[in-house]
Amino acid sequence: MLQDGQVRPHGPIALLHAEEGLGEAFLTWAGTKYVAHSSEGGHAEFSPKTALEVELLGHMKVSFSPIISYD
């Protein structure tokens, strides 16, 4: 879970997948079913700005090295 929130019936759904790049897509409700939409997730960046974000980067580098990199 990325953050706490309220479940909204038929609300949008984010899809994230980290591998060589960051895969991002989302689902929207189309009346009777969800429809998938692609996104430009490969262009997303993560620049830690808080102590918690720096801690997350450290965890990811240990857990997913050498996939995780930063410039």
mmCIF file of the N, C-alpha and C atoms, coordinates in Angstrom:
data_MODEL
# 
_entry.id   MODEL 
# 
loop_
_atom_site.group_PDB 
_atom_site.id 
_atom_site.type_symbol 
_atom_site.label_atom_id 
_atom_site.label_alt_id 
_atom_site.label_comp_id 
_atom_site.label_asym_id 
_atom_site.label_entity_id 
_atom_site.label_seq_id 
_atom_site.pdbx_PDB_ins_code 
_atom_site.Cartn_x 
_atom_site.Cartn_y 
_atom_site.Cartn_z 
_atom_site.occupancy 
_atom_site.B_iso_or_equiv 
_atom_site.pdbx_formal_charge 
_atom_site.auth_seq_id 
_atom_site.auth_comp_id 
_atom_site.auth_asym_id 
_atom_site.auth_atom_id 
_atom_site.pdbx_PDB_model_num 
ATOM 1   N N  . MET A 1 1  ? 0.846   -1.170 0.000   1.00 0.00 ? 1  MET A N  1 
ATOM 2   C CA . MET A 1 1  ? 0.000   0.000  0.000   1.00 0.00 ? 1  MET A CA 1 
ATOM 3   C C  . MET A 1 1  ? 0.894   1.237  0.000   1.00 0.00 ? 1  MET A C  1 
ATOM 4   N N  . LEU A 1 2  ? 0.602   2.178  -0.893  1.00 0.00 ? 2  LEU A N  1 
ATOM 5   C CA . LEU A 1 2  ? 1.378   3.412  -0.956  1.00 0.00 ? 2  LEU A CA 1 
ATOM 6   C C  . LEU A 1 2  ? 0.896   4.444  0.040   1.00 0.00 ? 2  LEU A C  1 
ATOM 7   N N  . GLN A 1 3  ? -0.396  4.524  0.235   1.00 0.00 ? 3  GLN A N  1 
ATOM 8   C CA . GLN A 1 3  ? -0.938  5.432  1.250   1.00 0.00 ? 3  GLN A CA 1 
ATOM 9   C C  . GLN A 1 3  ? -2.346  5.001  1.601   1.00 0.00 ? 3  GLN A C  1 
ATOM 10  N N  . ASP A 1 4  ? -2.780  5.359  2.805   1.00 0.00 ? 4  ASP A N  1 
ATOM 11  C CA . ASP A 1 4  ? -4.133  5.031  3.231   1.00 0.00 ? 4  ASP A CA 1 
ATOM 12  C C  . ASP A 1 4  ? -5.142  5.837  2.431   1.00 0.00 ? 4  ASP A C  1 
ATOM 13  N N  . GLY A 1 5  ? -6.316  5.321  2.296   1.00 0.00 ? 5  GLY A N  1 
ATOM 14  C CA . GLY A 1 5  ? -7.368  6.040  1.583   1.00 0.00 ? 5  GLY A CA 1 
ATOM 15  C C  . GLY A 1 5  ? -8.700  5.335  1.761   1.00 0.00 ? 5  GLY A C  1 
ATOM 16  N N  . GLN A 1 6  ? -9.715  5.914  1.205   1.00 0.00 ? 6  GLN A N  1 
ATOM 17  C CA . GLN A 1 6  ? -11.060 5.359  1.250   1.00 0.00 ? 6  GLN A CA 1 
ATOM 18  C C  . GLN A 1 6  ? -11.336 4.616  -0.059  1.00 0.00 ? 6  GLN A C  1 
ATOM 19  N N  . VAL A 1 7  ? -11.928 3.446  0.045   1.00 0.00 ? 7  VAL A N  1 
ATOM 20  C CA . VAL A 1 7  ? -12.326 2.704  -1.152  1.00 0.00 ? 7  VAL A CA 1 
ATOM 21  C C  . VAL A 1 7  ? -13.535 3.394  -1.760  1.00 0.00 ? 7  VAL A C  1 
ATOM 22  N N  . ARG A 1 8  ? -13.469 3.669  -3.048  1.00 0.00 ? 8  ARG A N  1 
ATOM 23  C CA . ARG A 1 8  ? -14.611 4.252  -3.760  1.00 0.00 ? 8  ARG A CA 1 
ATOM 24  C C  . ARG A 1 8  ? -15.089 3.241  -4.795  1.00 0.00 ? 8  ARG A C  1 
ATOM 25  N N  . PRO A 1 9  ? -16.315 2.745  -4.650  1.00 0.00 ? 9  PRO A N  1 
ATOM 26  C CA . PRO A 1 9  ? -16.827 1.792  -5.638  1.00 0.00 ? 9  PRO A CA 1 
ATOM 27  C C  . PRO A 1 9  ? -16.711 2.372  -7.044  1.00 0.00 ? 9  PRO A C  1 
ATOM 28  N N  . HIS A 1 10 ? -16.122 1.579  -7.926  1.00 0.00 ? 10 HIS A N  1 
ATOM 29  C CA . HIS A 1 10 ? -15.929 1.954  -9.327  1.00 0.00 ? 10 HIS A CA 1 
ATOM 30  C C  . HIS A 1 10 ? -14.983 3.146  -9.497  1.00 0.00 ? 10 HIS A C  1 
ATOM 31  N N  . GLY A 1 11 ? -14.189 3.455  -8.486  1.00 0.00 ? 11 GLY A N  1 
ATOM 32  C CA . GLY A 1 11 ? -13.202 4.527  -8.585  1.00 0.00 ? 11 GLY A CA 1 
ATOM 33  C C  . GLY A 1 11 ? -12.017 4.094  -9.426  1.00 0.00 ? 11 GLY A C  1 
ATOM 34  N N  . PRO A 1 12 ? -11.174 5.045  -9.832  1.00 0.00 ? 12 PRO A N  1 
ATOM 35  C CA . PRO A 1 12 ? -9.989  4.695  -10.613 1.00 0.00 ? 12 PRO A CA 1 
ATOM 36  C C  . PRO A 1 12 ? -9.018  3.850  -9.789  1.00 0.00 ? 12 PRO A C  1 
ATOM 37  N N  . ILE A 1 13 ? -8.245  3.018  -10.479 1.00 0.00 ? 13 ILE A N  1 
ATOM 38  C CA . ILE A 1 13 ? -7.272  2.133  -9.842  1.00 0.00 ? 13 ILE A CA 1 
ATOM 39  C C  . ILE A 1 13 ? -5.921  2.350  -10.506 1.00 0.00 ? 13 ILE A C  1 
ATOM 40  N N  . ALA A 1 14 ? -4.891  2.583  -9.700  1.00 0.00 ? 14 ALA A N  1 
ATOM 41  C CA . ALA A 1 14 ? -3.528  2.734  -10.218 1.00 0.00 ? 14 ALA A CA 1 
ATOM 42  C C  . ALA A 1 14 ? -2.845  1.378  -10.264 1.00 0.00 ? 14 ALA A C  1 
ATOM 43  N N  . LEU A 1 15 ? -2.047  1.152  -11.305 1.00 0.00 ? 15 LEU A N  1 
ATOM 44  C CA . LEU A 1 15 ? -1.246  -0.062 -11.448 1.00 0.00 ? 15 LEU A CA 1 
ATOM 45  C C  . LEU A 1 15 ? 0.214   0.358  -11.572 1.00 0.00 ? 15 LEU A C  1 
ATOM 46  N N  . LEU A 1 16 ? 1.065   -0.138 -10.691 1.00 0.00 ? 16 LEU A N  1 
ATOM 47  C CA . LEU A 1 16 ? 2.485   0.200  -10.705 1.00 0.00 ? 16 LEU A CA 1 
ATOM 48  C C  . LEU A 1 16 ? 3.306   -1.078 -10.718 1.00 0.00 ? 16 LEU A C  1 
ATOM 49  N N  . HIS A 1 17 ? 4.396   -1.076 -11.493 1.00 0.00 ? 17 HIS A N  1 
ATOM 50  C CA . HIS A 1 17 ? 5.284   -2.229 -11.552 1.00 0.00 ? 17 HIS A CA 1 
ATOM 51  C C  . HIS A 1 17 ? 6.708   -1.734 -11.737 1.00 0.00 ? 17 HIS A C  1 
ATOM 52  N N  . ALA A 1 18 ? 7.553   -2.033 -10.779 1.00 0.00 ? 18 ALA A N  1 
ATOM 53  C CA . ALA A 1 18 ? 8.957   -1.619 -10.863 1.00 0.00 ? 18 ALA A CA 1 
ATOM 54  C C  . ALA A 1 18 ? 9.807   -2.780 -11.338 1.00 0.00 ? 18 ALA A C  1 
ATOM 55  N N  . GLU A 1 19 ? 10.540  -2.561 -12.430 1.00 0.00 ? 19 GLU A N  1 
ATOM 56  C CA . GLU A 1 19 ? 11.512  -3.534 -12.916 1.00 0.00 ? 19 GLU A CA 1 
ATOM 57  C C  . GLU A 1 19 ? 12.657  -2.727 -13.501 1.00 0.00 ? 19 GLU A C  1 
ATOM 58  N N  . GLU A 1 20 ? 12.977  -2.872 -14.802 1.00 0.00 ? 20 GLU A N  1 
ATOM 59  C CA . GLU A 1 20 ? 14.035  -2.039 -15.375 1.00 0.00 ? 20 GLU A CA 1 
ATOM 60  C C  . GLU A 1 20 ? 13.618  -0.573 -15.377 1.00 0.00 ? 20 GLU A C  1 
ATOM 61  N N  . GLY A 1 21 ? 12.354  -0.321 -15.556 1.00 0.00 ? 21 GLY A N  1 
ATOM 62  C CA . GLY A 1 21 ? 11.780  1.017  -15.487 1.00 0.00 ? 21 GLY A CA 1 
ATOM 63  C C  . GLY A 1 21 ? 10.571  0.949  -14.571 1.00 0.00 ? 21 GLY A C  1 
ATOM 64  N N  . LEU A 1 22 ? 9.848   2.029  -14.503 1.00 0.00 ? 22 LEU A N  1 
ATOM 65  C CA . LEU A 1 22 ? 8.641   2.040  -13.681 1.00 0.00 ? 22 LEU A CA 1 
ATOM 66  C C  . LEU A 1 22 ? 7.444   1.931  -14.610 1.00 0.00 ? 22 LEU A C  1 
ATOM 67  N N  . GLY A 1 23 ? 6.738   0.817  -14.532 1.00 0.00 ? 23 GLY A N  1 
ATOM 68  C CA . GLY A 1 23 ? 5.541   0.638  -15.340 1.00 0.00 ? 23 GLY A CA 1 
ATOM 69  C C  . GLY A 1 23 ? 4.347   1.230  -14.617 1.00 0.00 ? 23 GLY A C  1 
ATOM 70  N N  . GLU A 1 24 ? 3.614   2.070  -15.313 1.00 0.00 ? 24 GLU A N  1 
ATOM 71  C CA . GLU A 1 24 ? 2.425   2.691  -14.733 1.00 0.00 ? 24 GLU A CA 1 
ATOM 72  C C  . GLU A 1 24 ? 1.268   2.577  -15.710 1.00 0.00 ? 24 GLU A C  1 
ATOM 73  N N  . ALA A 1 25 ? 0.115   2.268  -15.182 1.00 0.00 ? 25 ALA A N  1 
ATOM 74  C CA . ALA A 1 25 ? -1.121  2.247  -15.954 1.00 0.00 ? 25 ALA A CA 1 
ATOM 75  C C  . ALA A 1 25 ? -2.241  2.539  -14.966 1.00 0.00 ? 25 ALA A C  1 
ATOM 76  N N  . PHE A 1 26 ? -3.444  2.697  -15.473 1.00 0.00 ? 26 PHE A N  1 
ATOM 77  C CA . PHE A 1 26 ? -4.568  2.911  -14.580 1.00 0.00 ? 26 PHE A CA 1 
ATOM 78  C C  . PHE A 1 26 ? -5.822  2.337  -15.194 1.00 0.00 ? 26 PHE A C  1 
ATOM 79  N N  . LEU A 1 27 ? -6.783  2.036  -14.334 1.00 0.00 ? 27 LEU A N  1 
ATOM 80  C CA . LEU A 1 27 ? -8.070  1.491  -14.750 1.00 0.00 ? 27 LEU A CA 1 
ATOM 81  C C  . LEU A 1 27 ? -9.158  2.496  -14.422 1.00 0.00 ? 27 LEU A C  1 
ATOM 82  N N  . THR A 1 28 ? -10.113 2.647  -15.329 1.00 0.00 ? 28 THR A N  1 
ATOM 83  C CA . THR A 1 28 ? -11.289 3.482  -15.061 1.00 0.00 ? 28 THR A CA 1 
ATOM 84  C C  . THR A 1 28 ? -12.537 2.653  -15.310 1.00 0.00 ? 28 THR A C  1 
ATOM 85  N N  . TRP A 1 29 ? -13.577 2.978  -14.577 1.00 0.00 ? 29 TRP A N  1 
ATOM 86  C CA . TRP A 1 29 ? -14.848 2.271  -14.692 1.00 0.00 ? 29 TRP A CA 1 
ATOM 87  C C  . TRP A 1 29 ? -15.593 2.770  -15.916 1.00 0.00 ? 29 TRP A C  1 
ATOM 88  N N  . ALA A 1 30 ? -16.069 1.847  -16.746 1.00 0.00 ? 30 ALA A N  1 
ATOM 89  C CA . ALA A 1 30 ? -16.765 2.204  -17.983 1.00 0.00 ? 30 ALA A CA 1 
ATOM 90  C C  . ALA A 1 30 ? -18.217 1.731  -17.952 1.00 0.00 ? 30 ALA A C  1 
ATOM 91  N N  . GLY A 1 31 ? -18.850 1.778  -16.793 1.00 0.00 ? 31 GLY A N  1 
ATOM 92  C CA . GLY A 1 31 ? -20.266 1.432  -16.701 1.00 0.00 ? 31 GLY A CA 1 
ATOM 93  C C  . GLY A 1 31 ? -20.533 0.003  -16.324 1.00 0.00 ? 31 GLY A C  1 
ATOM 94  N N  . THR A 1 32 ? -19.823 -0.948 -16.957 1.00 0.00 ? 32 THR A N  1 
ATOM 95  C CA . THR A 1 32 ? -20.035 -2.360 -16.654 1.00 0.00 ? 32 THR A CA 1 
ATOM 96  C C  . THR A 1 32 ? -18.733 -3.100 -16.357 1.00 0.00 ? 32 THR A C  1 
ATOM 97  N N  . LYS A 1 33 ? -17.597 -2.468 -16.650 1.00 0.00 ? 33 LYS A N  1 
ATOM 98  C CA . LYS A 1 33 ? -16.294 -3.107 -16.429 1.00 0.00 ? 33 LYS A CA 1 
ATOM 99  C C  . LYS A 1 33 ? -15.210 -2.028 -16.366 1.00 0.00 ? 33 LYS A C  1 
ATOM 100 N N  . TYR A 1 34 ? -14.041 -2.425 -15.882 1.00 0.00 ? 34 TYR A N  1 
ATOM 101 C CA . TYR A 1 34 ? -12.894 -1.527 -15.879 1.00 0.00 ? 34 TYR A CA 1 
ATOM 102 C C  . TYR A 1 34 ? -12.194 -1.581 -17.230 1.00 0.00 ? 34 TYR A C  1 
ATOM 103 N N  . VAL A 1 35 ? -11.664 -0.443 -17.664 1.00 0.00 ? 35 VAL A N  1 
ATOM 104 C CA . VAL A 1 35 ? -10.908 -0.334 -18.903 1.00 0.00 ? 35 VAL A CA 1 
ATOM 105 C C  . VAL A 1 35 ? -9.492  0.102  -18.547 1.00 0.00 ? 35 VAL A C  1 
ATOM 106 N N  . ALA A 1 36 ? -8.484  -0.563 -19.125 1.00 0.00 ? 36 ALA A N  1 
ATOM 107 C CA . ALA A 1 36 ? -7.082  -0.252 -18.851 1.00 0.00 ? 36 ALA A CA 1 
ATOM 108 C C  . ALA A 1 36 ? -6.590  0.863  -19.767 1.00 0.00 ? 36 ALA A C  1 
ATOM 109 N N  . HIS A 1 37 ? -5.742  1.740  -19.203 1.00 0.00 ? 37 HIS A N  1 
ATOM 110 C CA . HIS A 1 37 ? -5.118  2.832  -19.952 1.00 0.00 ? 37 HIS A CA 1 
ATOM 111 C C  . HIS A 1 37 ? -3.619  2.793  -19.682 1.00 0.00 ? 37 HIS A C  1 
ATOM 112 N N  . SER A 1 38 ? -2.816  2.864  -20.730 1.00 0.00 ? 38 SER A N  1 
ATOM 113 C CA . SER A 1 38 ? -1.369  2.875  -20.543 1.00 0.00 ? 38 SER A CA 1 
ATOM 114 C C  . SER A 1 38 ? -0.912  4.274  -20.147 1.00 0.00 ? 38 SER A C  1 
ATOM 115 N N  . SER A 1 39 ? 0.337   4.370  -19.732 1.00 0.00 ? 39 SER A N  1 
ATOM 116 C CA . SER A 1 39 ? 0.884   5.629  -19.267 1.00 0.00 ? 39 SER A CA 1 
ATOM 117 C C  . SER A 1 39 ? 2.366   5.686  -19.603 1.00 0.00 ? 39 SER A C  1 
ATOM 118 N N  . GLU A 1 40 ? 2.961   6.866  -19.486 1.00 0.00 ? 40 GLU A N  1 
ATOM 119 C CA . GLU A 1 40 ? 4.391   7.040  -19.736 1.00 0.00 ? 40 GLU A CA 1 
ATOM 120 C C  . GLU A 1 40 ? 5.180   6.844  -18.451 1.00 0.00 ? 40 GLU A C  1 
ATOM 121 N N  . GLY A 1 41 ? 4.990   5.709  -17.792 1.00 0.00 ? 41 GLY A N  1 
ATOM 122 C CA . GLY A 1 41 ? 5.634   5.454  -16.510 1.00 0.00 ? 41 GLY A CA 1 
ATOM 123 C C  . GLY A 1 41 ? 7.142   5.393  -16.572 1.00 0.00 ? 41 GLY A C  1 
ATOM 124 N N  . GLY A 1 42 ? 7.705   5.045  -17.714 1.00 0.00 ? 42 GLY A N  1 
ATOM 125 C CA . GLY A 1 42 ? 9.155   4.970  -17.829 1.00 0.00 ? 42 GLY A CA 1 
ATOM 126 C C  . GLY A 1 42 ? 9.833   6.304  -17.633 1.00 0.00 ? 42 GLY A C  1 
ATOM 127 N N  . HIS A 1 43 ? 9.078   7.384  -17.683 1.00 0.00 ? 43 HIS A N  1 
ATOM 128 C CA . HIS A 1 43 ? 9.654   8.715  -17.528 1.00 0.00 ? 43 HIS A CA 1 
ATOM 129 C C  . HIS A 1 43 ? 9.490   9.261  -16.110 1.00 0.00 ? 43 HIS A C  1 
ATOM 130 N N  . ALA A 1 44 ? 8.949   8.452  -15.209 1.00 0.00 ? 44 ALA A N  1 
ATOM 131 C CA . ALA A 1 44 ? 8.764   8.903  -13.831 1.00 0.00 ? 44 ALA A CA 1 
ATOM 132 C C  . ALA A 1 44 ? 10.101  8.891  -13.096 1.00 0.00 ? 44 ALA A C  1 
ATOM 133 N N  . GLU A 1 45 ? 10.235  9.761  -12.147 1.00 0.00 ? 45 GLU A N  1 
ATOM 134 C CA . GLU A 1 45 ? 11.461  9.843  -11.360 1.00 0.00 ? 45 GLU A CA 1 
ATOM 135 C C  . GLU A 1 45 ? 11.128  9.801  -9.873  1.00 0.00 ? 45 GLU A C  1 
ATOM 136 N N  . PHE A 1 46 ? 12.106  9.396  -9.103  1.00 0.00 ? 46 PHE A N  1 
ATOM 137 C CA . PHE A 1 46 ? 11.974  9.404  -7.646  1.00 0.00 ? 46 PHE A CA 1 
ATOM 138 C C  . PHE A 1 46 ? 13.181  10.139 -7.092  1.00 0.00 ? 46 PHE A C  1 
ATOM 139 N N  . SER A 1 47 ? 12.972  11.326 -6.578  1.00 0.00 ? 47 SER A N  1 
ATOM 140 C CA . SER A 1 47 ? 14.036  12.120 -5.971  1.00 0.00 ? 47 SER A CA 1 
ATOM 141 C C  . SER A 1 47 ? 13.699  12.312 -4.502  1.00 0.00 ? 47 SER A C  1 
ATOM 142 N N  . PRO A 1 48 ? 14.326  11.527 -3.623  1.00 0.00 ? 48 PRO A N  1 
ATOM 143 C CA . PRO A 1 48 ? 13.987  11.615 -2.202  1.00 0.00 ? 48 PRO A CA 1 
ATOM 144 C C  . PRO A 1 48 ? 14.231  13.019 -1.643  1.00 0.00 ? 48 PRO A C  1 
ATOM 145 N N  . LYS A 1 49 ? 13.244  13.523 -0.910  1.00 0.00 ? 49 LYS A N  1 
ATOM 146 C CA . LYS A 1 49 ? 13.332  14.871 -0.350  1.00 0.00 ? 49 LYS A CA 1 
ATOM 147 C C  . LYS A 1 49 ? 13.209  14.888 1.167   1.00 0.00 ? 49 LYS A C  1 
ATOM 148 N N  . THR A 1 50 ? 12.665  13.828 1.740   1.00 0.00 ? 50 THR A N  1 
ATOM 149 C CA . THR A 1 50 ? 12.479  13.766 3.191   1.00 0.00 ? 50 THR A CA 1 
ATOM 150 C C  . THR A 1 50 ? 13.285  12.594 3.748   1.00 0.00 ? 50 THR A C  1 
ATOM 151 N N  . ALA A 1 51 ? 13.449  12.572 5.055   1.00 0.00 ? 51 ALA A N  1 
ATOM 152 C CA . ALA A 1 51 ? 14.185  11.475 5.693   1.00 0.00 ? 51 ALA A CA 1 
ATOM 153 C C  . ALA A 1 51 ? 13.508  10.132 5.409   1.00 0.00 ? 51 ALA A C  1 
ATOM 154 N N  . LEU A 1 52 ? 12.176  10.107 5.402   1.00 0.00 ? 52 LEU A N  1 
ATOM 155 C CA . LEU A 1 52 ? 11.451  8.868  5.118   1.00 0.00 ? 52 LEU A CA 1 
ATOM 156 C C  . LEU A 1 52 ? 11.707  8.398  3.687   1.00 0.00 ? 52 LEU A C  1 
ATOM 157 N N  . GLU A 1 53 ? 11.728  9.329  2.734   1.00 0.00 ? 53 GLU A N  1 
ATOM 158 C CA . GLU A 1 53 ? 11.996  8.965  1.340   1.00 0.00 ? 53 GLU A CA 1 
ATOM 159 C C  . GLU A 1 53 ? 13.431  8.477  1.152   1.00 0.00 ? 53 GLU A C  1 
ATOM 160 N N  . VAL A 1 54 ? 14.388  9.067  1.856   1.00 0.00 ? 54 VAL A N  1 
ATOM 161 C CA . VAL A 1 54 ? 15.780  8.605  1.802   1.00 0.00 ? 54 VAL A CA 1 
ATOM 162 C C  . VAL A 1 54 ? 15.869  7.191  2.370   1.00 0.00 ? 54 VAL A C  1 
ATOM 163 N N  . GLU A 1 55 ? 15.128  6.938  3.453   1.00 0.00 ? 55 GLU A N  1 
ATOM 164 C CA . GLU A 1 55 ? 15.095  5.593  4.031   1.00 0.00 ? 55 GLU A CA 1 
ATOM 165 C C  . GLU A 1 55 ? 14.500  4.592  3.037   1.00 0.00 ? 55 GLU A C  1 
ATOM 166 N N  . LEU A 1 56 ? 13.447  4.990  2.319   1.00 0.00 ? 56 LEU A N  1 
ATOM 167 C CA . LEU A 1 56 ? 12.843  4.123  1.306   1.00 0.00 ? 56 LEU A CA 1 
ATOM 168 C C  . LEU A 1 56 ? 13.855  3.814  0.207   1.00 0.00 ? 56 LEU A C  1 
ATOM 169 N N  . LEU A 1 57 ? 14.597  4.816  -0.251  1.00 0.00 ? 57 LEU A N  1 
ATOM 170 C CA . LEU A 1 57 ? 15.613  4.596  -1.279  1.00 0.00 ? 57 LEU A CA 1 
ATOM 171 C C  . LEU A 1 57 ? 16.650  3.587  -0.801  1.00 0.00 ? 57 LEU A C  1 
ATOM 172 N N  . GLY A 1 58 ? 17.114  3.733  0.442   1.00 0.00 ? 58 GLY A N  1 
ATOM 173 C CA . GLY A 1 58 ? 18.083  2.788  0.989   1.00 0.00 ? 58 GLY A CA 1 
ATOM 174 C C  . GLY A 1 58 ? 17.542  1.373  1.009   1.00 0.00 ? 58 GLY A C  1 
ATOM 175 N N  . HIS A 1 59 ? 16.283  1.220  1.416   1.00 0.00 ? 59 HIS A N  1 
ATOM 176 C CA . HIS A 1 59 ? 15.647  -0.104 1.437   1.00 0.00 ? 59 HIS A CA 1 
ATOM 177 C C  . HIS A 1 59 ? 15.563  -0.682 0.027   1.00 0.00 ? 59 HIS A C  1 
ATOM 178 N N  . MET A 1 60 ? 15.167  0.131  -0.941  1.00 0.00 ? 60 MET A N  1 
ATOM 179 C CA . MET A 1 60 ? 15.027  -0.352 -2.317  1.00 0.00 ? 60 MET A CA 1 
ATOM 180 C C  . MET A 1 60 ? 16.381  -0.744 -2.897  1.00 0.00 ? 60 MET A C  1 
ATOM 181 N N  . LYS A 1 61 ? 17.433  0.025  -2.607  1.00 0.00 ? 61 LYS A N  1 
ATOM 182 C CA . LYS A 1 61 ? 18.761  -0.298 -3.135  1.00 0.00 ? 61 LYS A CA 1 
ATOM 183 C C  . LYS A 1 61 ? 19.259  -1.624 -2.594  1.00 0.00 ? 61 LYS A C  1 
ATOM 184 N N  . VAL A 1 62 ? 18.997  -1.910 -1.320  1.00 0.00 ? 62 VAL A N  1 
ATOM 185 C CA . VAL A 1 62 ? 19.416  -3.179 -0.725  1.00 0.00 ? 62 VAL A CA 1 
ATOM 186 C C  . VAL A 1 62 ? 18.559  -4.324 -1.268  1.00 0.00 ? 62 VAL A C  1 
ATOM 187 N N  . SER A 1 63 ? 17.253  -4.102 -1.350  1.00 0.00 ? 63 SER A N  1 
ATOM 188 C CA . SER A 1 63 ? 16.327  -5.170 -1.732  1.00 0.00 ? 63 SER A CA 1 
ATOM 189 C C  . SER A 1 63 ? 16.303  -5.461 -3.223  1.00 0.00 ? 63 SER A C  1 
ATOM 190 N N  . PHE A 1 64 ? 16.545  -4.455 -4.048  1.00 0.00 ? 64 PHE A N  1 
ATOM 191 C CA . PHE A 1 64 ? 16.360  -4.624 -5.487  1.00 0.00 ? 64 PHE A CA 1 
ATOM 192 C C  . PHE A 1 64 ? 17.602  -4.324 -6.308  1.00 0.00 ? 64 PHE A C  1 
ATOM 193 N N  . SER A 1 65 ? 18.754  -4.119 -5.687  1.00 0.00 ? 65 SER A N  1 
ATOM 194 C CA . SER A 1 65 ? 19.989  -3.839 -6.412  1.00 0.00 ? 65 SER A CA 1 
ATOM 195 C C  . SER A 1 65 ? 20.278  -5.003 -7.355  1.00 0.00 ? 65 SER A C  1 
ATOM 196 N N  . PRO A 1 66 ? 20.737  -4.808 -8.563  1.00 0.00 ? 66 PRO A N  1 
ATOM 197 C CA . PRO A 1 66 ? 21.181  -3.558 -9.176  1.00 0.00 ? 66 PRO A CA 1 
ATOM 198 C C  . PRO A 1 66 ? 20.104  -2.855 -9.981  1.00 0.00 ? 66 PRO A C  1 
ATOM 199 N N  . ILE A 1 67 ? 18.833  -3.254 -9.829  1.00 0.00 ? 67 ILE A N  1 
ATOM 200 C CA . ILE A 1 67 ? 17.757  -2.644 -10.617 1.00 0.00 ? 67 ILE A CA 1 
ATOM 201 C C  . ILE A 1 67 ? 17.561  -1.180 -10.258 1.00 0.00 ? 67 ILE A C  1 
ATOM 202 N N  . ILE A 1 68 ? 17.633  -0.836 -8.974  1.00 0.00 ? 68 ILE A N  1 
ATOM 203 C CA . ILE A 1 68 ? 17.386  0.525  -8.528  1.00 0.00 ? 68 ILE A CA 1 
ATOM 204 C C  . ILE A 1 68 ? 18.639  1.373  -8.717  1.00 0.00 ? 68 ILE A C  1 
ATOM 205 N N  . SER A 1 69 ? 18.482  2.504  -9.351  1.00 0.00 ? 69 SER A N  1 
ATOM 206 C CA . SER A 1 69 ? 19.594  3.436  -9.498  1.00 0.00 ? 69 SER A CA 1 
ATOM 207 C C  . SER A 1 69 ? 19.066  4.848  -9.321  1.00 0.00 ? 69 SER A C  1 
ATOM 208 N N  . TYR A 1 70 ? 19.964  5.769  -9.109  1.00 0.00 ? 70 TYR A N  1 
ATOM 209 C CA . TYR A 1 70 ? 19.576  7.173  -8.973  1.00 0.00 ? 70 TYR A CA 1 
ATOM 210 C C  . TYR A 1 70 ? 20.692  8.026  -9.539  1.00 0.00 ? 70 TYR A C  1 
ATOM 211 N N  . ASP A 1 71 ? 20.327  9.169  -10.088 1.00 0.00 ? 71 ASP A N  1 
ATOM 212 C CA . ASP A 1 71 ? 21.296  10.103 -10.665 1.00 0.00 ? 71 ASP A CA 1 
ATOM 213 C C  . ASP A 1 71 ? 21.077  11.478 -10.090 1.00 0.00 ? 71 ASP A C  1 
# 
